[in-house]
């Protein structure tokens, strides 16, 4: 594909790095230093120029552009860049990242003919909020075509190892054990501290949670958010909207005032130095059911989560901004939620890999991928006999009437069937090609 990336920041760089394998990438930005770094490391075309200047897009007027991705750090720049590019070029698909969720998505999408708008801050805050309905879960993924969920659970360090059989009404999508992720092919022995990914109905997964984590967990009501910048405010606001008691802690008095105004007095905003250990007792933070470290600094987020665990708060969440800290956070027993930039990158890659027929989502820190293909009414695949693909470290299933069946032999497809595939990242392309070519 011919792809133009508008914006050479962290998200633009990572997109260019991934997509440069197999695609023709052009990245545009007026930051010459950022472009120089990209030229030194990636095999892509760079153009130094103003994204809001229509003349910059004249270079591509004779080309068919398959995808235009606007990921500059300023919302108005992304909006105008998309408008300018669309007026001059023939673009098949356009993705745009917007920081502020106040924009009316449907109006922008229709007026600017945008295929997908990504709100990364909203993605991160919603990921945190989804954990409140699952006191024992580390992460919850939802899917468009099924009520089944992909839920990760940290196994208690105190359990006796036991075999989780395949006769259960859910499936094991993968296990992270001692920093290694794998997909079990048969019945598997569950070990203490495993991070296990289960796909199935909510109620069925809730039932097995008592075996994986026997400790009784009450409803999550009291929430503490450390960090009063944009993401911290967005998380606090979302938690308040679902009726939770929220305390937001921030050392910068100006940010505290901004947070208090944004939250309209519905949450307690506490001004304190981050280094003050006594704040947990002084402000009653040690009574929280969940603790969220939501700053832009991963090292600080880790430290504050460890302090919260030491104070007896069991469910601690760290926003992960840099991929290199992901494994460390997991190893320390901290629940990891992608920060806005990582959320933007992953969401865009999922959208590129997905169509109206096939859905693609990554999980376990992008160590694995789930593919899902729906058999729609009038599909040419109805009544077609297909056979599974056999790839190491992958499992294939089909869903019929919301029930999960192993896909190990030939089947005849029916209307509304879902083909489901889990695979490690290294086998991604093989499985993707198979599911698209059914």
MIMAR-186641 format. One record per residue (C-alpha): residue number from 0; y, x, z negated. Coordinates in steps of 0.1 Angstrom, whole numbers. Layout:
N
<node bami="NUM" py="Y" px="X" pz="Z"/>
...
//
This chain:
438
<node bami="0" py="0" px="0" pz="0"/>
<node bami="1" py="36" px="10" pz="5"/>
<node bami="2" py="52" px="6" pz="-30"/>
<node bami="3" py="88" px="11" pz="-41"/>
<node bami="4" py="94" px="16" pz="-78"/>
<node bami="5" py="130" px="11" pz="-89"/>
<node bami="6" py="135" px="31" pz="-121"/>
<node bami="7" py="123" px="66" pz="-130"/>
<node bami="8" py="120" px="61" pz="-168"/>
<node bami="9" py="87" px="62" pz="-187"/>
<node bami="10" py="73" px="30" pz="-172"/>
<node bami="11" py="83" px="40" pz="-137"/>
<node bami="12" py="69" px="75" pz="-141"/>
<node bami="13" py="35" px="62" pz="-154"/>
<node bami="14" py="33" px="36" pz="-127"/>
<node bami="15" py="40" px="62" pz="-100"/>
<node bami="16" py="14" px="86" pz="-116"/>
<node bami="17" py="-13" px="59" pz="-115"/>
<node bami="18" py="-5" px="43" pz="-82"/>
<node bami="19" py="1" px="75" pz="-63"/>
<node bami="20" py="-37" px="78" pz="-60"/>
<node bami="21" py="-44" px="58" pz="-28"/>
<node bami="22" py="-9" px="44" pz="-22"/>
<node bami="23" py="23" px="56" pz="-7"/>
<node bami="24" py="49" px="56" pz="-35"/>
<node bami="25" py="87" px="59" pz="-34"/>
<node bami="26" py="106" px="60" pz="-66"/>
<node bami="27" py="144" px="55" pz="-67"/>
<node bami="28" py="168" px="63" pz="-95"/>
<node bami="29" py="202" px="79" pz="-99"/>
<node bami="30" py="189" px="102" pz="-127"/>
<node bami="31" py="183" px="134" pz="-108"/>
<node bami="32" py="166" px="151" pz="-138"/>
<node bami="33" py="140" px="123" pz="-141"/>
<node bami="34" py="134" px="125" pz="-104"/>
<node bami="35" py="130" px="163" pz="-105"/>
<node bami="36" py="104" px="160" pz="-132"/>
<node bami="37" py="85" px="135" pz="-111"/>
<node bami="38" py="87" px="157" pz="-80"/>
<node bami="39" py="72" px="186" pz="-101"/>
<node bami="40" py="43" px="166" pz="-113"/>
<node bami="41" py="35" px="138" pz="-87"/>
<node bami="42" py="29" px="135" pz="-50"/>
<node bami="43" py="54" px="108" pz="-44"/>
<node bami="44" py="87" px="104" pz="-25"/>
<node bami="45" py="118" px="104" pz="-47"/>
<node bami="46" py="153" px="91" pz="-37"/>
<node bami="47" py="184" px="97" pz="-58"/>
<node bami="48" py="207" px="68" pz="-56"/>
<node bami="49" py="222" px="37" pz="-72"/>
<node bami="50" py="196" px="9" pz="-74"/>
<node bami="51" py="224" px="-17" pz="-70"/>
<node bami="52" py="237" px="-2" pz="-37"/>
<node bami="53" py="222" px="-20" pz="-7"/>
<node bami="54" py="226" px="11" pz="14"/>
<node bami="55" py="198" px="29" pz="-5"/>
<node bami="56" py="173" px="5" pz="9"/>
<node bami="57" py="183" px="11" pz="45"/>
<node bami="58" py="158" px="41" pz="45"/>
<node bami="59" py="129" px="16" pz="45"/>
<node bami="60" py="142" px="-10" pz="69"/>
<node bami="61" py="115" px="-3" pz="95"/>
<node bami="62" py="87" px="-3" pz="70"/>
<node bami="63" py="66" px="-31" pz="56"/>
<node bami="64" py="68" px="-29" pz="18"/>
<node bami="65" py="38" px="-43" pz="1"/>
<node bami="66" py="52" px="-42" pz="-35"/>
<node bami="67" py="86" px="-37" pz="-50"/>
<node bami="68" py="86" px="-30" pz="-88"/>
<node bami="69" py="120" px="-30" pz="-107"/>
<node bami="70" py="116" px="-13" pz="-140"/>
<node bami="71" py="150" px="2" pz="-148"/>
<node bami="72" py="161" px="1" pz="-185"/>
<node bami="73" py="189" px="-24" pz="-178"/>
<node bami="74" py="181" px="-60" pz="-169"/>
<node bami="75" py="211" px="-66" pz="-146"/>
<node bami="76" py="201" px="-35" pz="-126"/>
<node bami="77" py="166" px="-48" pz="-121"/>
<node bami="78" py="179" px="-82" pz="-110"/>
<node bami="79" py="205" px="-69" pz="-86"/>
<node bami="80" py="181" px="-42" pz="-72"/>
<node bami="81" py="155" px="-70" pz="-65"/>
<node bami="82" py="182" px="-91" pz="-48"/>
<node bami="83" py="195" px="-62" pz="-27"/>
<node bami="84" py="160" px="-50" pz="-16"/>
<node bami="85" py="149" px="-85" pz="-7"/>
<node bami="86" py="180" px="-91" pz="14"/>
<node bami="87" py="174" px="-60" pz="35"/>
<node bami="88" py="136" px="-54" pz="35"/>
<node bami="89" py="105" px="-73" pz="43"/>
<node bami="90" py="87" px="-73" pz="9"/>
<node bami="91" py="53" px="-90" pz="3"/>
<node bami="92" py="54" px="-90" pz="-35"/>
<node bami="93" py="81" px="-83" pz="-61"/>
<node bami="94" py="77" px="-76" pz="-98"/>
<node bami="95" py="106" px="-72" pz="-122"/>
<node bami="96" py="108" px="-62" pz="-159"/>
<node bami="97" py="133" px="-79" pz="-181"/>
<node bami="98" py="140" px="-69" pz="-217"/>
<node bami="99" py="156" px="-101" pz="-228"/>
<node bami="100" py="136" px="-133" pz="-229"/>
<node bami="101" py="167" px="-154" pz="-228"/>
<node bami="102" py="166" px="-154" pz="-190"/>
<node bami="103" py="152" px="-187" pz="-176"/>
<node bami="104" py="120" px="-174" pz="-160"/>
<node bami="105" py="114" px="-202" pz="-135"/>
<node bami="106" py="150" px="-202" pz="-122"/>
<node bami="107" py="150" px="-164" pz="-117"/>
<node bami="108" py="116" px="-165" pz="-101"/>
<node bami="109" py="125" px="-193" pz="-77"/>
<node bami="110" py="161" px="-181" pz="-68"/>
<node bami="111" py="151" px="-145" pz="-63"/>
<node bami="112" py="117" px="-151" pz="-50"/>
<node bami="113" py="101" px="-130" pz="-77"/>
<node bami="114" py="63" px="-130" pz="-79"/>
<node bami="115" py="60" px="-119" pz="-115"/>
<node bami="116" py="85" px="-114" pz="-143"/>
<node bami="117" py="74" px="-92" pz="-171"/>
<node bami="118" py="90" px="-96" pz="-206"/>
<node bami="119" py="76" px="-66" pz="-225"/>
<node bami="120" py="92" px="-73" pz="-258"/>
<node bami="121" py="78" px="-108" pz="-257"/>
<node bami="122" py="44" px="-94" pz="-249"/>
<node bami="123" py="44" px="-72" pz="-279"/>
<node bami="124" py="58" px="-98" pz="-303"/>
<node bami="125" py="33" px="-124" pz="-292"/>
<node bami="126" py="5" px="-99" pz="-296"/>
<node bami="127" py="15" px="-95" pz="-332"/>
<node bami="128" py="19" px="-132" pz="-338"/>
<node bami="129" py="-16" px="-140" pz="-323"/>
<node bami="130" py="-32" px="-119" pz="-351"/>
<node bami="131" py="-20" px="-144" pz="-377"/>
<node bami="132" py="-46" px="-170" pz="-366"/>
<node bami="133" py="-74" px="-144" pz="-370"/>
<node bami="134" py="-71" px="-127" pz="-404"/>
<node bami="135" py="-101" px="-104" pz="-396"/>
<node bami="136" py="-92" px="-96" pz="-360"/>
<node bami="137" py="-76" px="-64" pz="-347"/>
<node bami="138" py="-67" px="-78" pz="-313"/>
<node bami="139" py="-70" px="-111" pz="-294"/>
<node bami="140" py="-70" px="-115" pz="-256"/>
<node bami="141" py="-66" px="-149" pz="-239"/>
<node bami="142" py="-77" px="-158" pz="-204"/>
<node bami="143" py="-64" px="-183" pz="-178"/>
<node bami="144" py="-97" px="-198" pz="-166"/>
<node bami="145" py="-116" px="-201" pz="-199"/>
<node bami="146" py="-113" px="-211" pz="-236"/>
<node bami="147" py="-134" px="-180" pz="-245"/>
<node bami="148" py="-115" px="-151" pz="-261"/>
<node bami="149" py="-119" px="-114" pz="-263"/>
<node bami="150" py="-115" px="-105" pz="-300"/>
<node bami="151" py="-119" px="-71" pz="-316"/>
<node bami="152" py="-130" px="-67" pz="-352"/>
<node bami="153" py="-132" px="-36" pz="-374"/>
<node bami="154" py="-165" px="-36" pz="-392"/>
<node bami="155" py="-164" px="-30" pz="-429"/>
<node bami="156" py="-171" px="5" pz="-441"/>
<node bami="157" py="-193" px="-9" pz="-468"/>
<node bami="158" py="-218" px="-29" pz="-447"/>
<node bami="159" py="-254" px="-19" pz="-443"/>
<node bami="160" py="-262" px="-13" pz="-406"/>
<node bami="161" py="-278" px="-42" pz="-389"/>
<node bami="162" py="-288" px="-53" pz="-354"/>
<node bami="163" py="-266" px="-78" pz="-336"/>
<node bami="164" py="-289" px="-95" pz="-312"/>
<node bami="165" py="-281" px="-108" pz="-278"/>
<node bami="166" py="-294" px="-143" pz="-288"/>
<node bami="167" py="-259" px="-151" pz="-303"/>
<node bami="168" py="-236" px="-175" pz="-284"/>
<node bami="169" py="-212" px="-147" pz="-277"/>
<node bami="170" py="-215" px="-113" pz="-260"/>
<node bami="171" py="-206" px="-78" pz="-271"/>
<node bami="172" py="-181" px="-65" pz="-246"/>
<node bami="173" py="-179" px="-30" pz="-261"/>
<node bami="174" py="-179" px="-8" pz="-292"/>
<node bami="175" py="-156" px="20" pz="-302"/>
<node bami="176" py="-175" px="44" pz="-325"/>
<node bami="177" py="-163" px="78" pz="-337"/>
<node bami="178" py="-135" px="77" pz="-310"/>
<node bami="179" py="-161" px="70" pz="-283"/>
<node bami="180" py="-161" px="37" pz="-264"/>
<node bami="181" py="-193" px="24" pz="-249"/>
<node bami="182" py="-208" px="-9" pz="-236"/>
<node bami="183" py="-242" px="-18" pz="-251"/>
<node bami="184" py="-268" px="-29" pz="-227"/>
<node bami="185" py="-292" px="-45" pz="-251"/>
<node bami="186" py="-294" px="-55" pz="-288"/>
<node bami="187" py="-274" px="-29" pz="-307"/>
<node bami="188" py="-272" px="-17" pz="-343"/>
<node bami="189" py="-238" px="-22" pz="-358"/>
<node bami="190" py="-225" px="7" pz="-379"/>
<node bami="191" py="-198" px="8" pz="-406"/>
<node bami="192" py="-163" px="13" pz="-392"/>
<node bami="193" py="-173" px="3" pz="-357"/>
<node bami="194" py="-145" px="-14" pz="-337"/>
<node bami="195" py="-165" px="-42" pz="-319"/>
<node bami="196" py="-152" px="-63" pz="-290"/>
<node bami="197" py="-167" px="-98" pz="-289"/>
<node bami="198" py="-163" px="-123" pz="-260"/>
<node bami="199" py="-170" px="-159" pz="-268"/>
<node bami="200" py="-157" px="-191" pz="-284"/>
<node bami="201" py="-133" px="-187" pz="-314"/>
<node bami="202" py="-155" px="-206" pz="-338"/>
<node bami="203" py="-186" px="-186" pz="-329"/>
<node bami="204" py="-168" px="-153" pz="-334"/>
<node bami="205" py="-152" px="-165" pz="-367"/>
<node bami="206" py="-187" px="-172" pz="-380"/>
<node bami="207" py="-200" px="-136" pz="-373"/>
<node bami="208" py="-168" px="-121" pz="-389"/>
<node bami="209" py="-183" px="-128" pz="-423"/>
<node bami="210" py="-212" px="-105" pz="-414"/>
<node bami="211" py="-190" px="-78" pz="-400"/>
<node bami="212" py="-163" px="-80" pz="-426"/>
<node bami="213" py="-176" px="-98" pz="-457"/>
<node bami="214" py="-144" px="-95" pz="-478"/>
<node bami="215" py="-127" px="-129" pz="-480"/>
<node bami="216" py="-94" px="-130" pz="-463"/>
<node bami="217" py="-69" px="-158" pz="-470"/>
<node bami="218" py="-45" px="-172" pz="-445"/>
<node bami="219" py="-17" px="-148" pz="-435"/>
<node bami="220" py="16" px="-162" pz="-449"/>
<node bami="221" py="37" px="-133" pz="-462"/>
<node bami="222" py="48" px="-109" pz="-435"/>
<node bami="223" py="68" px="-76" pz="-437"/>
<node bami="224" py="84" px="-61" pz="-406"/>
<node bami="225" py="97" px="-25" pz="-408"/>
<node bami="226" py="123" px="-18" pz="-381"/>
<node bami="227" py="153" px="-39" pz="-372"/>
<node bami="228" py="159" px="-31" pz="-336"/>
<node bami="229" py="151" px="-54" pz="-307"/>
<node bami="230" py="113" px="-55" pz="-311"/>
<node bami="231" py="114" px="-59" pz="-349"/>
<node bami="232" py="138" px="-88" pz="-346"/>
<node bami="233" py="116" px="-104" pz="-319"/>
<node bami="234" py="85" px="-101" pz="-341"/>
<node bami="235" py="103" px="-115" pz="-371"/>
<node bami="236" py="117" px="-144" pz="-351"/>
<node bami="237" py="83" px="-153" pz="-337"/>
<node bami="238" py="67" px="-152" pz="-371"/>
<node bami="239" py="95" px="-174" pz="-386"/>
<node bami="240" py="90" px="-199" pz="-358"/>
<node bami="241" py="54" px="-204" pz="-368"/>
<node bami="242" py="63" px="-210" pz="-404"/>
<node bami="243" py="56" px="-177" pz="-420"/>
<node bami="244" py="76" px="-160" pz="-448"/>
<node bami="245" py="92" px="-129" pz="-433"/>
<node bami="246" py="110" px="-99" pz="-448"/>
<node bami="247" py="126" px="-74" pz="-424"/>
<node bami="248" py="134" px="-39" pz="-436"/>
<node bami="249" py="160" px="-17" pz="-418"/>
<node bami="250" py="180" px="13" pz="-430"/>
<node bami="251" py="209" px="8" pz="-406"/>
<node bami="252" py="234" px="-17" pz="-420"/>
<node bami="253" py="248" px="-26" pz="-386"/>
<node bami="254" py="213" px="-34" pz="-374"/>
<node bami="255" py="207" px="-54" pz="-406"/>
<node bami="256" py="237" px="-76" pz="-399"/>
<node bami="257" py="226" px="-81" pz="-363"/>
<node bami="258" py="191" px="-90" pz="-374"/>
<node bami="259" py="204" px="-115" pz="-400"/>
<node bami="260" py="225" px="-132" pz="-374"/>
<node bami="261" py="197" px="-133" pz="-349"/>
<node bami="262" py="173" px="-148" pz="-375"/>
<node bami="263" py="199" px="-173" pz="-387"/>
<node bami="264" py="191" px="-166" pz="-423"/>
<node bami="265" py="155" px="-178" pz="-420"/>
<node bami="266" py="141" px="-144" pz="-430"/>
<node bami="267" py="150" px="-119" pz="-457"/>
<node bami="268" py="168" px="-89" pz="-442"/>
<node bami="269" py="166" px="-59" pz="-465"/>
<node bami="270" py="188" px="-28" pz="-461"/>
<node bami="271" py="170" px="3" pz="-474"/>
<node bami="272" py="163" px="39" pz="-466"/>
<node bami="273" py="128" px="42" pz="-450"/>
<node bami="274" py="120" px="71" pz="-473"/>
<node bami="275" py="124" px="50" pz="-504"/>
<node bami="276" py="89" px="45" pz="-518"/>
<node bami="277" py="100" px="22" pz="-546"/>
<node bami="278" py="111" px="-5" pz="-521"/>
<node bami="279" py="75" px="-19" pz="-520"/>
<node bami="280" py="77" px="-28" pz="-557"/>
<node bami="281" py="114" px="-36" pz="-559"/>
<node bami="282" py="113" px="-61" pz="-530"/>
<node bami="283" py="78" px="-74" pz="-535"/>
<node bami="284" py="66" px="-60" pz="-502"/>
<node bami="285" py="33" px="-50" pz="-518"/>
<node bami="286" py="24" px="-87" pz="-520"/>
<node bami="287" py="24" px="-91" pz="-482"/>
<node bami="288" py="-6" px="-104" pz="-463"/>
<node bami="289" py="4" px="-83" pz="-432"/>
<node bami="290" py="26" px="-53" pz="-427"/>
<node bami="291" py="41" px="-44" pz="-392"/>
<node bami="292" py="57" px="-11" pz="-385"/>
<node bami="293" py="78" px="-19" pz="-354"/>
<node bami="294" py="100" px="11" pz="-348"/>
<node bami="295" py="102" px="33" pz="-316"/>
<node bami="296" py="87" px="63" pz="-335"/>
<node bami="297" py="49" px="63" pz="-336"/>
<node bami="298" py="47" px="90" pz="-363"/>
<node bami="299" py="69" px="70" pz="-385"/>
<node bami="300" py="50" px="38" pz="-378"/>
<node bami="301" py="18" px="56" pz="-389"/>
<node bami="302" py="33" px="69" pz="-421"/>
<node bami="303" py="47" px="35" pz="-431"/>
<node bami="304" py="13" px="18" pz="-424"/>
<node bami="305" py="-5" px="44" pz="-445"/>
<node bami="306" py="20" px="37" pz="-473"/>
<node bami="307" py="14" px="0" pz="-470"/>
<node bami="308" py="-24" px="5" pz="-471"/>
<node bami="309" py="-19" px="26" pz="-503"/>
<node bami="310" py="0" px="-2" pz="-518"/>
<node bami="311" py="-30" px="-25" pz="-512"/>
<node bami="312" py="-19" px="-44" pz="-481"/>
<node bami="313" py="-51" px="-47" pz="-461"/>
<node bami="314" py="-38" px="-58" pz="-427"/>
<node bami="315" py="-14" px="-32" pz="-413"/>
<node bami="316" py="-1" px="-31" pz="-378"/>
<node bami="317" py="16" px="-2" pz="-359"/>
<node bami="318" py="35" px="-6" pz="-327"/>
<node bami="319" py="21" px="20" pz="-303"/>
<node bami="320" py="48" px="35" pz="-280"/>
<node bami="321" py="30" px="67" pz="-269"/>
<node bami="322" py="-6" px="67" pz="-257"/>
<node bami="323" py="-14" px="100" pz="-274"/>
<node bami="324" py="-11" px="83" pz="-308"/>
<node bami="325" py="-35" px="55" pz="-300"/>
<node bami="326" py="-67" px="72" pz="-311"/>
<node bami="327" py="-51" px="85" pz="-343"/>
<node bami="328" py="-40" px="50" pz="-353"/>
<node bami="329" py="-74" px="36" pz="-347"/>
<node bami="330" py="-91" px="64" pz="-366"/>
<node bami="331" py="-68" px="57" pz="-396"/>
<node bami="332" py="-79" px="20" pz="-397"/>
<node bami="333" py="-45" px="8" pz="-384"/>
<node bami="334" py="-43" px="-22" pz="-361"/>
<node bami="335" py="-27" px="-11" pz="-328"/>
<node bami="336" py="-3" px="-33" pz="-308"/>
<node bami="337" py="12" px="-19" pz="-276"/>
<node bami="338" py="50" px="-13" pz="-276"/>
<node bami="339" py="72" px="-28" pz="-249"/>
<node bami="340" py="70" px="1" pz="-225"/>
<node bami="341" py="32" px="4" pz="-227"/>
<node bami="342" py="30" px="-34" pz="-225"/>
<node bami="343" py="51" px="-34" pz="-194"/>
<node bami="344" py="30" px="-7" pz="-177"/>
<node bami="345" py="-3" px="-24" pz="-186"/>
<node bami="346" py="9" px="-58" pz="-176"/>
<node bami="347" py="21" px="-46" pz="-142"/>
<node bami="348" py="-12" px="-27" pz="-135"/>
<node bami="349" py="-31" px="-59" pz="-145"/>
<node bami="350" py="-10" px="-80" pz="-121"/>
<node bami="351" py="-15" px="-55" pz="-93"/>
<node bami="352" py="-52" px="-56" pz="-98"/>
<node bami="353" py="-54" px="-94" pz="-102"/>
<node bami="354" py="-51" px="-122" pz="-76"/>
<node bami="355" py="-52" px="-159" pz="-77"/>
<node bami="356" py="-90" px="-156" pz="-77"/>
<node bami="357" py="-97" px="-125" pz="-98"/>
<node bami="358" py="-82" px="-116" pz="-132"/>
<node bami="359" py="-82" px="-81" pz="-144"/>
<node bami="360" py="-73" px="-70" pz="-180"/>
<node bami="361" py="-77" px="-37" pz="-198"/>
<node bami="362" py="-88" px="-34" pz="-234"/>
<node bami="363" py="-95" px="-7" pz="-261"/>
<node bami="364" py="-64" px="13" pz="-251"/>
<node bami="365" py="-72" px="11" pz="-214"/>
<node bami="366" py="-107" px="27" pz="-220"/>
<node bami="367" py="-123" px="-5" pz="-205"/>
<node bami="368" py="-116" px="-33" pz="-182"/>
<node bami="369" py="-127" px="-69" pz="-179"/>
<node bami="370" py="-128" px="-86" pz="-145"/>
<node bami="371" py="-131" px="-124" pz="-141"/>
<node bami="372" py="-136" px="-143" pz="-108"/>
<node bami="373" py="-134" px="-181" pz="-107"/>
<node bami="374" py="-153" px="-201" pz="-81"/>
<node bami="375" py="-128" px="-227" pz="-71"/>
<node bami="376" py="-136" px="-261" pz="-54"/>
<node bami="377" py="-141" px="-257" pz="-16"/>
<node bami="378" py="-147" px="-220" pz="-21"/>
<node bami="379" py="-170" px="-204" pz="5"/>
<node bami="380" py="-190" px="-189" pz="-24"/>
<node bami="381" py="-203" px="-223" pz="-36"/>
<node bami="382" py="-241" px="-224" pz="-31"/>
<node bami="383" py="-241" px="-187" pz="-21"/>
<node bami="384" py="-269" px="-166" pz="-36"/>
<node bami="385" py="-255" px="-133" pz="-50"/>
<node bami="386" py="-270" px="-105" pz="-69"/>
<node bami="387" py="-255" px="-84" pz="-97"/>
<node bami="388" py="-242" px="-48" pz="-95"/>
<node bami="389" py="-260" px="-22" pz="-116"/>
<node bami="390" py="-234" px="3" pz="-128"/>
<node bami="391" py="-238" px="25" pz="-159"/>
<node bami="392" py="-217" px="15" pz="-189"/>
<node bami="393" py="-210" px="-20" pz="-176"/>
<node bami="394" py="-223" px="-55" pz="-182"/>
<node bami="395" py="-222" px="-86" pz="-160"/>
<node bami="396" py="-223" px="-122" pz="-170"/>
<node bami="397" py="-215" px="-156" pz="-155"/>
<node bami="398" py="-200" px="-186" pz="-173"/>
<node bami="399" py="-212" px="-221" pz="-164"/>
<node bami="400" py="-198" px="-251" pz="-184"/>
<node bami="401" py="-182" px="-225" pz="-207"/>
<node bami="402" py="-216" px="-211" pz="-217"/>
<node bami="403" py="-222" px="-174" pz="-212"/>
<node bami="404" py="-254" px="-162" pz="-193"/>
<node bami="405" py="-265" px="-126" pz="-186"/>
<node bami="406" py="-262" px="-119" pz="-149"/>
<node bami="407" py="-293" px="-96" pz="-143"/>
<node bami="408" py="-310" px="-114" pz="-114"/>
<node bami="409" py="-299" px="-133" pz="-83"/>
<node bami="410" py="-281" px="-166" pz="-90"/>
<node bami="411" py="-268" px="-194" pz="-68"/>
<node bami="412" py="-231" px="-200" pz="-74"/>
<node bami="413" py="-217" px="-234" pz="-84"/>
<node bami="414" py="-182" px="-248" pz="-84"/>
<node bami="415" py="-162" px="-237" pz="-115"/>
<node bami="416" py="-185" px="-208" pz="-123"/>
<node bami="417" py="-169" px="-177" pz="-137"/>
<node bami="418" py="-182" px="-142" pz="-129"/>
<node bami="419" py="-174" px="-119" pz="-157"/>
<node bami="420" py="-177" px="-81" pz="-157"/>
<node bami="421" py="-170" px="-55" pz="-185"/>
<node bami="422" py="-169" px="-18" pz="-175"/>
<node bami="423" py="-155" px="15" pz="-188"/>
<node bami="424" py="-125" px="28" pz="-170"/>
<node bami="425" py="-144" px="54" pz="-150"/>
<node bami="426" py="-165" px="26" pz="-133"/>
<node bami="427" py="-135" px="4" pz="-127"/>
<node bami="428" py="-133" px="8" pz="-89"/>
<node bami="429" py="-170" px="2" pz="-83"/>
<node bami="430" py="-170" px="-30" pz="-103"/>
<node bami="431" py="-137" px="-41" pz="-88"/>
<node bami="432" py="-149" px="-36" pz="-53"/>
<node bami="433" py="-181" px="-56" pz="-60"/>
<node bami="434" py="-163" px="-86" pz="-76"/>
<node bami="435" py="-138" px="-88" pz="-47"/>
<node bami="436" py="-164" px="-85" pz="-20"/>
<node bami="437" py="-187" px="-113" pz="-33"/>
//
